[in-house]
Amino acid sequence: MTAPYLAPVVDDAPSADARGRLESVRARYGFVPNLFRVFANAPAAIDAYVAVADAFGRTSLSATERNLILLAVSRANACHYCVAVHSTVADMQHDDAETTARLRDGRPLDDPRLEALRRLAEAMTRTRGHADAEVAAFLAVGYTPRQLLEVLVGVTLKTLSNYANHLALTPVDAAFAARAWSGEAR
């Protein structure tokens, strides 16, 4: 794709419905990330993303595990915007820098449990959920069937944002620019 199909909206351009949602996003994050400006083209997209993000935040997975899933899926989908965002989040929550670097590069992780999680998230993305070997490995390292579905919630969340960013060629916000990523999915 050489030109975006969608453009991020400006603060005064969207409908009153979208403006209210963008103000809620601003109150939540302190600014309106460009992803939400893309979603403002269809307020239902903001609603869907926020609902799934809130649900994902209530799972039994740790903040590090949740962000690992989001980063692994974003990399598998080659979403430059979301890899930058979730690399920044990893830095903010003081996740291990080497683990983040390996995730960004698509390299195996040293921790067997986190590696099983990474492999599952990537496989679920690449194979559209047909990942028997990765599911077995995930369960073998101590994750539960409940957590298997929770991983799927994260994959769903990132699929929505990754695909929207592909349609819009969303520019990376200044807040995430230091963690820009220009890699390719493998």
C-alpha positions in Angstrom: 0.0 0.0 0.0 1.4 3.3 -1.0 -1.2 5.7 0.5 -3.4 5.3 3.6 -7.0 4.4 3.3 -7.8 6.3 6.5 -6.3 9.4 8.0 -5.9 10.2 11.6 -8.5 12.9 12.5 -7.7 16.2 14.1 -9.3 17.3 17.4 -12.0 19.5 15.9 -12.8 17.4 12.8 -14.6 14.3 14.1 -18.3 14.1 15.0 -19.4 15.2 18.4 -19.6 11.5 19.2 -16.0 10.9 18.3 -14.9 14.1 20.0 -16.3 12.8 23.3 -14.4 9.6 22.9 -11.2 11.4 22.1 -11.5 13.5 25.2 -11.9 10.3 27.2 -8.7 9.0 25.6 -6.9 12.2 26.4 -8.0 12.0 30.0 -6.8 8.4 30.3 -3.4 8.8 28.6 -2.6 12.5 28.8 -2.7 12.9 25.0 -4.5 11.4 22.1 -2.3 8.7 20.4 -2.6 8.6 16.7 -4.1 5.1 16.8 -7.2 6.6 18.5 -7.3 9.4 15.9 -7.5 6.7 13.3 -10.2 4.9 15.3 -12.2 8.2 15.5 -13.2 7.6 11.9 -15.6 5.1 13.3 -16.4 5.7 17.0 -17.4 2.0 17.4 -13.8 1.2 16.8 -12.7 3.2 19.8 -15.4 1.6 21.9 -14.3 -1.9 20.8 -10.6 -1.3 21.4 -11.2 0.2 24.8 -13.5 -2.6 25.9 -11.1 -5.3 24.8 -8.1 -3.4 26.3 -10.0 -3.1 29.6 -10.9 -6.8 29.6 -7.3 -7.8 28.8 -6.1 -5.7 31.7 -8.3 -7.7 34.0 -6.8 -11.1 33.1 -4.7 -13.2 35.4 -1.6 -12.5 33.3 1.0 -10.1 34.7 1.6 -6.7 33.1 4.9 -8.0 31.7 3.1 -11.0 30.2 0.3 -8.9 28.7 2.8 -6.5 27.1 4.9 -9.4 25.9 1.8 -10.7 24.0 1.0 -7.3 22.6 4.6 -6.8 21.4 4.9 -10.3 20.0 1.7 -10.0 18.0 2.6 -6.5 16.8 5.9 -7.8 15.5 4.3 -10.8 13.9 1.9 -8.5 12.1 4.8 -6.1 11.2 3.0 -3.2 12.9 5.6 -0.5 13.2 3.3 1.7 15.3 2.4 -0.9 17.9 6.0 -2.3 18.2 7.1 1.3 19.1 4.2 1.7 21.6 4.7 -1.6 23.4 8.5 -1.2 23.5 7.9 2.1 25.2 5.5 0.4 27.6 8.1 -2.2 28.4 10.6 0.5 29.3 8.0 2.3 31.4 7.2 -0.8 33.4 10.9 -1.6 33.8 10.6 -4.9 31.9 14.0 -6.6 31.2 15.7 -4.7 28.3 17.2 -7.8 26.8 13.8 -9.5 26.7 12.4 -6.5 24.9 15.2 -6.4 22.4 14.7 -10.2 21.7 11.0 -9.7 21.3 11.6 -6.8 18.8 14.1 -9.0 16.9 11.9 -12.1 17.0 14.7 -14.0 18.8 14.0 -16.7 21.5 13.7 -15.6 25.1 15.9 -17.1 27.8 13.0 -17.6 30.3 11.2 -20.9 29.2 7.9 -19.7 30.4 8.0 -16.4 28.6 9.4 -18.1 25.5 6.4 -20.4 25.5 4.1 -17.4 25.8 5.9 -15.6 23.0 5.8 -18.6 20.7 2.1 -19.1 21.4 1.2 -15.4 20.7 3.2 -15.4 17.5 1.8 -18.7 16.3 -1.8 -17.8 17.1 -1.3 -14.7 14.9 0.5 -16.4 12.0 -1.8 -19.5 11.9 -5.1 -17.9 12.9 -5.3 -20.0 16.0 -4.1 -23.4 14.7 -1.2 -23.8 17.0 -1.3 -27.2 18.7 2.4 -27.6 19.4 2.6 -24.1 20.9 -0.5 -24.6 23.0 0.9 -27.9 24.4 4.2 -26.1 25.2 2.3 -23.2 26.8 0.4 -25.6 29.1 3.5 -27.7 29.8 5.3 -24.7 31.4 2.4 -24.1 33.9 0.0 -21.8 32.1 -3.7 -22.7 32.4 -6.5 -23.2 29.9 -8.0 -19.9 31.3 -4.8 -18.2 30.4 -4.9 -19.7 26.9 -8.1 -17.8 26.3 -6.6 -14.7 27.9 -3.8 -14.8 25.4 -6.5 -14.9 22.7 -8.0 -11.7 24.1 -4.6 -10.0 23.7 -4.2 -11.4 20.1 -7.7 -10.0 19.4 -6.8 -6.6 20.8 -3.6 -6.3 18.8 -5.2 -7.6 15.6 -7.7 -4.7 15.7 -5.1 -2.1 16.3 -2.4 -3.6 14.0 -4.8 -3.8 11.1 -6.1 -0.3 11.6 -2.6 1.0 11.6 -1.9 -0.9 8.4 -4.9 0.7 6.8 -3.9 4.2 8.0 -0.1 4.0 7.8 -0.4 5.6 11.3 2.5 7.9 12.1 4.3 7.0 15.3 3.6 9.6 18.0 6.5 11.6 19.5 5.9 9.8 22.8 7.0 6.5 21.2 9.5 7.7 18.5 12.5 6.8 20.6 11.4 3.1 20.2 10.6 3.3 16.5 10.9 -0.1 14.7 11.5 -0.7 11.1 11.8 -4.5 11.2 9.9 -7.1 9.3 7.8 -10.0 10.6 9.4 -13.4 10.3 
